[in-house]
Amino acid sequence: MSEDDERQQCPPSDLEFVSNKARNCNATGSGSGHPEFQSAYPDQVLENVLENVLHFLTSKRDRNAASLVCKSWYRVEALTRSELFIGNCYAVSPARATARFARVRDLHLKGKPRFADFNLMPPDWGAHFNPWALAMAKAYPWLEKVHLKRMSVTDDDLATLAELFLGFKELVLVCCDGFGTSGLAIFVNKCRQLKVLDLIESEVSDDESDWISCFPEGESHLESLIFDCVECHINFEALERLVARSPSLKKLRLNRYVSIEQLYRLMIRAPQLTHLGTGSFSPSEIAGQDDQEPDYVNAFAACKSLVCLSGFREIIPDYLPAIFPVCENLTSLNFSYANITAEQLKPIIRKCHKLQIFWVHDSICDEGLQAVAVTCKELRELRVFPVDAREDSDGPVSEVGLQAISEGCRKLQSILYFCQRMTNAAVIAMSKNCPDLVVFRLCIMGRHRDDHVTGEPMDDGFGAIVMNCKKLTRLAVSGLLTDKAFDYIGRHGKLVRTLSVAFAGDSDMGLKYVLEGCPRLQKLEIRDSPFGDAALRSGLHHYYT
């Protein structure tokens, strides 16, 4: 490798930057005969110190604040930033971003709004990754990591990442589309240092390409492989060989085409796993009646490090006792693809004393949530999704489950709760019992639903949340709300950065209260609410994104 090639694959170093500045120092004679050095930058020493300090500043908000201090800090912060987060791919051009930040190794990029998840965006809306891929290929040949969310990614984009970034190690695609198994085949074959390939809730077209078998032979560097969203059969024998030669593999999430028998074979080859997505968690259709079933209990018991469990896409409840040995150590459990009942959940949840993250369907009813509240005292995040999201459905969870959680899980920091009926009293109780809430998303699916006990609007409930939860940064409101609720948000939601409003509000005044009263607001999502242009224009001077 030539010296020029080596320079191209490595970002410019701090020393190189400092030495270039040093060359600008002019030595001139003085009356005393001693050389006098004059820096091109009066605060050069401070800049050098600042460079070293900023290397330890990892929070993107702290870095943004540092870059606004003065021109010198702006320049040095850009020089030392290796991780670039862009929350809106249209907020800045690829050329502008690469010109300012010259040493990026890790790019996080978001595209379409969240409403795209509910098919509320045109199919060709945009958010194409291609301009970014081409710009990065020129500016960052040393790029190692790309995390994309709601972006349109083509097979050619995947080929660009694999062919032009020789040290590429990590690709995470969340809710992305536009690519298929043939693009994955090219990507995994050419990324010989790949450590992470996470495909999460993305749409992957089936090109009938055997992409799993395209991973290079020999010992793999893989640490995480997630493909539970890939809706096509995979070459299981190739997957089994890949897992066997990946000693560093910690995270593995399988799709619905992996049976519980195949899961067993993978688990005995990778007992070091910490995160596991089980696939279907049901037997193969071709399994023989007389075949002796593997010892699933022992397979799970051998995974001593397992702390995160998900999958269960086509669950057979009779197999659930197999996970009992790992429940004691679980910190995260995701049943959001499993339509299980409260009776099926109870024997499991009673063993999950360390659980901090729990995702589940509302099929567990209020009774299941009450069981969670009794055991899971360390719970930090809860998401309850609807089995039936229709507005006129009979939701099986209500204020009873919410109040039980608030009374039993007082360390809760984040909640997403879909329901059909709610009361102000239950929401107020949560605001008092869980004051550390950072995220509160209550989705009452029927439009303009009031407090089903008192018949009053839900104003006081949401008002209590913003008044009592001082750390709140994300809020989703629904149900029957008047301008009074938005007045509460404007007066007390001083840290709110993301607000989602669905089927709520009386008039433009409600939105004005929010826009003029929430100085930190960065993201506003409104669906089917009566706000006009005048309200939308008010308070725009608060925005910086």
C-alpha positions as CSV (number, residue, x, y, z in Angstrom):
1,M,0.0,0.0,0.0
2,S,1.4,3.4,-1.0
3,E,1.7,6.3,1.4
4,D,-1.0,8.2,-0.5
5,D,-3.4,5.2,-0.2
6,E,-2.8,5.0,3.5
7,R,-3.6,8.6,4.0
8,Q,-6.8,8.2,2.0
9,Q,-8.0,5.5,4.4
10,C,-7.3,7.4,7.6
11,P,-8.8,10.7,8.7
12,P,-6.4,13.6,9.3
13,S,-4.9,13.4,12.7
14,D,-5.0,16.1,15.5
15,L,-1.2,16.2,15.3
16,E,-1.3,17.0,11.6
17,F,-3.7,19.8,12.3
18,V,-1.6,21.2,15.1
19,S,1.6,21.0,13.1
20,N,0.0,22.8,10.2
21,K,-0.9,25.6,12.6
22,A,2.6,25.6,13.9
23,R,4.0,26.2,10.4
24,N,2.1,29.5,10.4
25,C,4.2,30.8,13.3
26,N,6.7,33.3,12.0
27,A,10.1,33.6,13.7
28,T,11.3,37.2,13.6
29,G,14.3,38.9,15.1
30,S,13.8,41.1,18.2
31,G,15.9,43.7,19.8
32,S,17.2,41.2,22.3
33,G,18.5,38.8,19.7
34,H,16.1,36.0,20.7
35,P,13.6,34.7,18.1
36,E,10.0,35.8,18.6
37,F,7.2,33.4,17.7
38,Q,3.9,34.9,16.6
39,S,0.9,32.5,16.3
40,A,-1.6,32.8,13.5
41,Y,-4.2,32.3,16.1
42,P,-4.0,34.3,19.3
43,D,-5.6,31.6,21.3
44,Q,-3.7,28.7,19.7
45,V,-2.8,27.1,23.0
46,L,-6.4,27.2,24.1
47,E,-7.5,25.6,20.9
48,N,-5.0,22.8,21.3
49,V,-6.3,22.2,24.8
50,L,-9.9,22.4,23.6
51,E,-9.2,19.7,21.0
52,N,-8.1,17.3,23.7
53,V,-11.1,18.1,25.9
54,L,-13.7,17.8,23.1
55,H,-12.5,14.3,22.4
56,F,-14.2,13.3,25.7
57,L,-17.5,15.1,24.9
58,T,-19.8,12.5,23.5
59,S,-23.3,13.9,23.8
60,K,-24.4,15.5,20.6
61,R,-26.4,18.2,22.4
62,D,-23.3,19.1,24.4
63,R,-21.2,19.2,21.2
64,N,-23.8,21.4,19.5
65,A,-23.7,23.8,22.4
66,A,-19.9,23.9,22.4
67,S,-19.9,24.7,18.7
68,L,-22.0,27.8,19.3
69,V,-19.6,29.4,21.7
70,C,-17.4,31.2,19.2
71,K,-15.8,30.7,15.8
72,S,-12.8,29.0,17.3
73,W,-14.9,26.5,19.2
74,Y,-17.0,25.9,16.1
75,R,-13.9,25.0,14.1
76,V,-12.3,22.8,16.7
77,E,-15.6,21.0,17.5
78,A,-16.0,20.1,13.8
79,L,-12.5,18.9,13.6
80,T,-12.9,16.5,16.6
81,R,-16.4,15.1,15.8
82,S,-16.3,11.5,14.7
83,E,-20.0,10.7,15.1
84,L,-22.5,12.8,13.1
85,F,-26.2,12.7,13.8
86,I,-28.7,14.3,11.4
87,G,-32.3,14.1,12.5
88,N,-33.7,15.3,9.2
89,C,-31.9,14.4,6.0
90,Y,-33.2,17.5,4.3
91,A,-32.0,19.9,7.1
92,V,-28.6,20.1,5.6
93,S,-27.1,19.0,2.2
94,P,-24.6,16.1,2.1
95,A,-22.0,18.6,0.6
96,R,-22.4,21.0,3.5
97,A,-22.2,18.3,6.1
98,T,-19.1,16.7,4.7
99,A,-17.4,20.1,4.2
100,R,-17.9,21.1,7.9
101,F,-17.2,17.7,9.5
102,A,-14.0,16.3,8.0
103,R,-13.3,13.3,10.3
104,V,-16.6,11.4,10.6
105,R,-16.4,7.7,11.1
106,D,-20.0,7.1,12.3
107,L,-23.1,8.6,10.5
108,H,-26.7,8.5,12.0
109,L,-29.3,9.8,9.5
110,K,-33.1,10.0,9.7
111,G,-35.4,10.5,6.7
112,K,-39.2,10.3,6.5
113,P,-41.5,11.5,9.3
114,R,-42.9,8.9,11.8
115,F,-46.3,9.0,10.0
116,A,-44.6,6.9,7.3
117,D,-44.9,3.9,9.6
118,F,-48.6,4.1,9.3
119,N,-48.7,4.3,5.5
120,L,-49.6,8.0,5.7
121,M,-46.9,9.1,3.3
122,P,-46.8,8.8,-0.6
123,P,-44.7,5.9,-1.7
124,D,-42.1,8.1,-3.5
125,W,-41.9,10.8,-0.9
126,G,-38.1,10.9,-0.9
127,A,-35.4,10.5,1.8
128,H,-33.0,8.8,-0.6
129,F,-29.7,7.7,0.8
130,N,-27.9,7.8,-2.5
131,P,-26.7,11.4,-2.4
132,W,-25.3,10.8,1.1
133,A,-23.6,7.6,0.0
134,L,-21.9,9.3,-2.9
135,A,-20.8,12.4,-0.8
136,M,-19.4,10.2,2.0
137,A,-17.5,8.0,-0.5
138,K,-15.5,11.1,-1.5
139,A,-15.2,12.7,2.0
140,Y,-14.9,9.7,4.4
141,P,-13.1,6.7,2.8
142,W,-12.4,5.6,6.4
143,L,-16.2,5.5,7.3
144,E,-17.0,2.6,9.6
145,K,-20.6,2.9,10.7
146,V,-23.9,4.0,9.2
147,H,-27.3,4.0,11.0
148,L,-30.3,4.9,8.9
149,K,-33.9,5.3,9.9
150,R,-36.9,5.7,7.4
151,M,-34.5,6.1,4.5
152,S,-34.9,4.8,0.9
153,V,-31.8,2.6,0.4
154,T,-31.1,0.8,-2.9
155,D,-29.0,-2.3,-3.7
156,D,-26.5,0.1,-5.4
157,D,-26.2,2.1,-2.2
158,L,-25.4,-1.1,-0.3
159,A,-22.8,-2.0,-3.0
160,T,-21.3,1.5,-2.6
161,L,-20.9,1.0,1.2
162,A,-19.3,-2.4,0.7
163,E,-16.9,-1.4,-2.2
164,L,-15.7,2.1,-1.3
165,F,-15.4,1.9,2.5
166,L,-12.7,-0.8,3.0
167,G,-12.9,-0.7,6.8
168,F,-16.7,-0.7,7.0
169,K,-18.0,-2.4,10.2
170,E,-21.6,-1.6,11.1
171,L,-24.8,-1.1,9.2
172,V,-28.2,-0.5,11.0
173,L,-31.3,0.0,8.9
174,V,-34.5,0.8,10.8
175,C,-37.8,1.2,8.9
176,C,-35.9,1.5,5.6
177,D,-37.0,0.2,2.2
178,G,-35.9,0.0,-1.4
179,F,-33.4,-2.8,-1.2
180,G,-33.5,-6.6,-1.5
181,T,-31.7,-9.8,-0.8
182,S,-29.5,-9.4,-3.8
183,G,-28.2,-6.1,-2.4
184,L,-27.6,-7.8,0.9
185,A,-25.7,-10.6,-0.8
186,I,-23.2,-8.1,-2.4
187,F,-22.9,-6.1,0.8
188,V,-22.1,-9.0,3.2
189,N,-19.7,-10.6,0.7
190,K,-17.5,-7.6,0.3
191,C,-17.6,-6.2,3.9
192,R,-14.9,-8.5,5.4
193,Q,-14.6,-6.6,8.6
194,L,-18.4,-6.4,9.2
195,K,-19.4,-6.6,12.9
196,V,-23.0,-5.4,12.9
197,L,-25.8,-6.0,10.4
198,D,-29.1,-5.0,11.9
199,L,-32.2,-4.9,9.7
200,I,-35.0,-3.7,12.0
201,E,-38.6,-3.3,10.7
202,S,-37.3,-2.7,7.2
203,E,-38.9,-3.8,4.0
204,V,-36.6,-6.2,2.2
205,S,-37.7,-7.5,-1.2
206,D,-37.2,-11.2,-1.9
207,D,-34.9,-11.4,-5.0
208,E,-34.4,-15.2,-4.4
209,S,-30.8,-14.5,-3.5
210,D,-29.1,-16.7,-0.9
211,W,-27.6,-13.8,1.0
212,I,-26.7,-15.7,4.2
213,S,-24.3,-17.9,2.3
214,C,-22.5,-14.9,0.9
215,F,-20.7,-14.1,4.1
216,P,-16.9,-14.7,3.6
217,E,-15.6,-18.0,4.7
218,G,-13.3,-18.2,7.7
219,E,-13.7,-16.8,11.2
220,S,-16.3,-14.0,11.2
221,H,-16.1,-10.7,13.1
222,L,-19.9,-10.6,13.6
223,E,-21.1,-9.3,16.9
224,S,-24.7,-8.6,15.9
225,L,-27.0,-10.1,13.2
226,I,-30.6,-9.0,13.2
227,F,-32.9,-10.0,10.3
228,D,-36.3,-10.7,11.9
229,C,-38.0,-8.4,9.4
230,V,-36.9,-10.3,6.3
231,E,-40.0,-12.0,5.1
232,C,-38.4,-14.8,3.1
233,H,-36.8,-18.2,3.7
234,I,-33.1,-18.3,4.5
235,N,-30.4,-20.9,4.0
236,F,-30.4,-22.3,7.5
237,E,-27.3,-24.5,6.9
238,A,-25.4,-21.5,5.8
239,L,-26.7,-19.6,8.9
240,E,-25.7,-22.4,11.2
241,R,-22.2,-22.4,9.8
242,L,-22.0,-18.6,10.1
243,V,-23.0,-18.7,13.7
244,A,-20.6,-21.4,14.5
245,R,-17.6,-19.4,13.1
246,S,-18.7,-16.2,14.8
247,P,-17.2,-16.4,18.3
248,S,-17.9,-12.8,19.1
249,L,-21.6,-13.0,18.2
250,K,-23.7,-11.5,21.0
251,K,-26.9,-10.5,19.3
252,L,-29.0,-12.7,17.0
253,R,-32.6,-12.1,16.0
254,L,-34.1,-14.6,13.6
255,N,-37.1,-14.3,11.2
256,R,-40.3,-16.3,11.3
257,Y,-38.9,-18.9,8.9
258,V,-36.6,-20.2,11.6
259,S,-38.3,-23.0,13.6
260,I,-37.8,-23.8,17.3
261,E,-35.8,-26.9,16.3
262,Q,-33.5,-24.8,14.3
263,L,-33.3,-22.2,17.1
264,Y,-32.1,-25.0,19.3
265,R,-29.3,-25.9,16.9
266,L,-28.1,-22.3,16.8
267,M,-28.3,-21.8,20.6
268,I,-26.0,-24.8,21.3
269,R,-23.5,-23.3,18.9
270,A,-23.7,-19.8,20.4
271,P,-24.2,-20.0,24.2
272,Q,-22.4,-16.7,24.5
273,L,-25.5,-14.8,23.2
274,T,-26.8,-11.8,25.2
275,H,-29.7,-10.8,22.9
276,L,-31.8,-13.4,21.2
277,G,-34.8,-13.1,18.8
278,T,-36.3,-16.6,18.7
279,G,-37.9,-16.6,15.2
280,S,-41.2,-18.4,15.0
281,F,-40.9,-20.3,18.3
282,S,-43.0,-23.1,16.8
283,P,-42.0,-26.4,15.3
284,S,-41.3,-26.9,11.7
285,E,-44.2,-28.2,9.5
286,I,-41.9,-31.0,8.2
287,A,-41.0,-32.2,11.7
288,G,-41.8,-35.9,12.1
289,Q,-44.4,-37.1,14.6
290,D,-42.0,-39.6,16.1
291,D,-38.9,-37.3,16.2
292,Q,-37.6,-36.8,19.7
293,E,-37.8,-33.2,20.6
294,P,-34.6,-31.4,21.6
295,D,-34.1,-30.3,25.2
296,Y,-35.1,-26.7,24.8
297,V,-34.9,-26.0,28.6
298,N,-31.3,-27.0,28.7
299,A,-30.5,-25.0,25.6
300,F,-31.8,-21.8,27.3
301,A,-30.2,-22.7,30.6
302,A,-26.8,-22.9,28.9
303,C,-27.1,-19.3,27.7
304,K,-25.9,-17.8,31.0
305,S,-25.4,-14.3,29.5
306,L,-28.8,-13.9,27.9
307,V,-30.5,-10.6,29.1
308,C,-32.7,-9.7,26.1
309,L,-35.3,-11.9,24.6
310,S,-37.7,-11.2,21.7
311,G,-39.2,-12.9,18.7
312,F,-42.1,-15.4,19.3
313,R,-43.6,-14.6,15.9
314,E,-45.8,-17.7,15.6
315,I,-45.7,-18.9,19.1
316,I,-47.0,-22.2,20.4
317,P,-47.7,-21.5,24.1
318,D,-46.7,-25.1,25.1
319,Y,-43.1,-24.2,24.4
320,L,-43.1,-21.1,26.7
321,P,-41.8,-22.9,29.8
322,A,-38.5,-23.5,27.9
323,I,-37.5,-19.9,28.6
324,F,-38.0,-20.2,32.4
325,P,-34.3,-20.7,33.1
326,V,-33.3,-17.3,31.6
327,C,-36.2,-15.2,33.0
328,E,-34.3,-14.4,36.2
329,N,-31.6,-12.5,34.4
330,L,-33.7,-10.8,31.7
331,T,-33.6,-7.0,31.6
332,S,-35.6,-6.8,28.3
333,L,-38.5,-8.9,27.1
334,N,-40.4,-8.3,23.9
335,F,-43.7,-10.1,23.3
336,S,-45.0,-7.5,20.8
337,Y,-45.3,-10.2,18.1
338,A,-46.9,-12.8,20.4
339,N,-50.7,-12.8,21.0
340,I,-50.4,-14.3,24.5
341,T,-52.9,-14.1,27.3
342,A,-52.6,-13.1,30.9
343,E,-52.6,-16.7,32.1
344,Q,-49.7,-17.5,29.7
345,L,-47.8,-14.5,30.7
346,K,-48.0,-14.8,34.5
347,P,-45.7,-17.8,35.0
348,I,-43.1,-16.0,33.0
349,I,-43.4,-12.5,34.4
350,R,-43.3,-13.8,38.0
351,K,-39.7,-14.8,37.4
352,C,-38.6,-11.5,35.7
353,H,-37.6,-9.4,38.8
354,K,-34.8,-7.6,36.9
355,L,-36.9,-6.6,33.9
356,Q,-36.4,-3.0,32.8
357,I,-37.9,-3.1,29.3
358,F,-41.2,-4.8,28.4
359,W,-43.1,-4.7,25.1
360,V,-46.3,-6.6,24.8
361,H,-49.7,-6.9,23.1
362,D,-52.8,-5.7,24.8
363,S,-54.0,-9.4,24.6
364,I,-52.6,-9.7,28.2
365,C,-55.5,-7.4,29.3
366,D,-55.4,-5.4,32.5
367,E,-54.9,-8.6,34.5
368,G,-51.6,-9.2,32.8
369,L,-50.4,-5.6,33.5
370,Q,-51.4,-6.0,37.1
371,A,-49.1,-9.1,37.2
372,V,-46.3,-7.0,35.7
373,A,-46.8,-4.3,38.4
374,V,-46.5,-6.8,41.2
375,T,-43.1,-8.3,40.0
376,C,-41.3,-5.8,37.8
377,K,-40.2,-3.1,40.3
378,E,-37.2,-2.2,38.2
379,L,-39.2,-1.5,35.0
380,R,-38.1,1.6,33.1
381,E,-39.9,1.2,29.8
382,L,-43.3,-0.2,28.9
383,R,-45.0,-0.5,25.5
384,V,-48.4,-1.9,25.1
385,F,-49.5,-2.4,21.5
386,P,-53.0,-3.2,20.2
387,V,-53.9,-6.5,18.6
388,D,-56.7,-4.7,16.8
389,A,-56.0,-1.1,16.1
390,R,-59.4,-0.2,14.7
391,E,-61.1,2.7,16.4
392,D,-64.3,0.8,17.1
393,S,-62.6,-2.3,18.6
394,D,-63.1,-3.4,22.2
395,G,-59.7,-2.6,23.7
396,P,-58.8,-5.1,26.4
397,V,-56.6,-2.7,28.4
398,S,-57.8,0.4,30.2
399,E,-57.2,2.8,33.0
400,V,-57.1,-0.2,35.4
401,G,-53.9,-1.5,33.9
402,L,-52.3,1.9,33.6
403,Q,-53.0,2.7,37.3
404,A,-51.6,-0.7,38.4
405,I,-48.4,0.0,36.5
406,S,-48.0,3.4,38.0
407,E,-48.5,2.1,41.5
408,G,-46.1,-0.9,41.1
409,C,-43.4,0.3,38.7
410,R,-42.4,3.7,40.2
411,K,-39.1,3.8,38.4
412,L,-40.8,4.0,35.0
413,Q,-39.2,6.5,32.6
414,S,-41.0,5.7,29.3
415,I,-44.4,4.4,28.4
416,L,-46.4,3.9,25.2
417,Y,-49.9,2.8,25.9
418,F,-52.6,2.0,23.3
419,C,-56.2,1.7,24.7
420,Q,-59.8,2.5,23.9
421,R,-60.8,4.1,27.2
422,M,-59.1,6.1,29.9
423,T,-59.7,8.4,32.9
424,N,-58.1,11.5,34.1
425,A,-57.7,9.9,37.6
426,A,-55.5,7.2,36.2
427,V,-53.3,9.6,34.2
428,I,-53.0,11.9,37.2
429,A,-52.0,8.9,39.4
430,M,-49.2,8.0,36.9
431,S,-47.9,11.6,37.0
432,K,-47.6,11.4,40.8
433,N,-46.3,7.9,41.1
434,C,-43.8,8.0,38.2
435,P,-42.3,11.6,38.4
436,D,-39.2,10.4,36.5
437,L,-41.2,9.9,33.2
438,V,-39.2,11.2,30.2
439,V,-41.6,9.8,27.6
440,F,-45.3,9.6,27.9
441,R,-47.3,8.5,24.9
442,L,-51.0,7.7,25.5
443,C,-52.9,6.7,22.4
444,I,-56.6,6.5,22.9
445,M,-57.5,5.0,19.6
446,G,-61.1,6.1,19.3
447,R,-61.4,9.8,18.2
448,H,-62.3,12.4,20.7
449,R,-62.8,10.0,23.6
450,D,-63.5,11.6,26.9
451,D,-62.9,10.4,30.4
452,H,-65.2,7.4,30.2
453,V,-66.2,7.7,33.9
454,T,-66.8,11.4,34.3
455,G,-67.4,12.4,30.7
456,E,-65.0,15.3,31.0
457,P,-62.2,16.1,28.5
458,M,-58.8,14.5,29.2
459,D,-57.2,18.0,29.9
460,D,-56.5,17.5,33.5
461,G,-54.8,14.2,33.0
462,F,-52.3,15.5,30.4
463,G,-51.9,18.7,32.4
464,A,-50.8,16.7,35.4
465,I,-48.2,14.8,33.3
466,V,-46.5,18.0,32.2
467,M,-46.8,19.6,35.7
468,N,-45.5,16.7,37.8
469,C,-43.1,15.0,35.4
470,K,-40.3,17.6,35.3
471,K,-38.0,15.5,33.0
472,L,-40.6,15.0,30.3
473,T,-39.1,15.5,26.8
474,R,-41.6,13.5,24.6
475,L,-45.4,13.6,24.8
476,A,-48.1,12.1,22.7
477,V,-51.7,13.3,23.4
478,S,-55.0,11.9,22.3
479,G,-58.7,11.7,23.4
480,L,-61.0,14.6,23.9
481,L,-58.8,17.7,24.5
482,T,-59.7,21.4,24.6
483,D,-57.3,24.4,24.4
484,K,-56.9,24.0,28.2
485,A,-54.7,20.9,27.7
486,F,-52.4,22.8,25.3
487,D,-52.3,25.7,27.7
488,Y,-51.0,23.3,30.4
489,I,-48.4,22.0,27.9
490,G,-47.2,25.5,27.0
491,R,-46.9,26.6,30.6
492,H,-45.3,23.5,32.0
493,G,-43.7,21.6,29.2
494,K,-40.5,23.5,29.1
495,L,-38.3,20.5,28.3
496,V,-40.6,18.9,25.7
497,R,-38.8,18.3,22.5
498,T,-41.3,16.1,20.6
499,L,-45.0,16.5,20.7
500,S,-47.5,14.3,18.8
501,V,-51.2,15.4,18.5
502,A,-53.9,13.2,17.1
503,F,-57.6,14.2,16.7
504,A,-57.3,16.8,19.4
505,G,-57.7,20.5,20.0
506,D,-60.4,23.3,19.9
507,S,-58.9,26.1,17.9
508,D,-55.7,27.9,16.8
509,M,-55.2,29.1,20.4
510,G,-54.3,25.6,21.5
511,L,-51.3,25.3,19.1
512,K,-50.3,28.9,19.9
513,Y,-50.0,28.0,23.5
514,V,-47.6,25.2,22.6
515,L,-45.5,27.0,20.0
516,E,-45.1,30.1,22.2
517,G,-44.6,28.3,25.5
518,C,-42.3,25.3,24.7
519,P,-38.8,26.7,24.0
520,R,-37.2,23.3,23.5
521,L,-39.7,22.0,20.9
522,Q,-38.0,20.5,17.9
523,K,-40.5,18.0,16.5
524,L,-44.2,18.6,16.1
525,E,-46.5,15.9,14.7
526,I,-50.1,16.8,14.0
527,R,-52.8,14.5,12.6
528,D,-56.4,15.4,12.0
529,S,-56.5,18.4,14.3
530,P,-58.3,21.8,13.7
531,F,-55.2,24.0,13.6
532,G,-54.9,26.6,10.8
533,D,-52.0,28.4,9.1
534,A,-52.0,31.2,11.6
535,A,-51.4,28.8,14.5
536,L,-48.7,26.9,12.6
537,R,-46.9,30.2,11.9
538,S,-46.9,31.3,15.5
539,G,-43.9,30.7,17.6
540,L,-41.7,29.5,14.6
541,H,-38.9,31.7,15.9
542,H,-38.4,29.1,18.7
543,Y,-37.3,26.4,16.2
544,Y,-33.7,25.6,15.4
545,T,-34.5,22.4,13.5
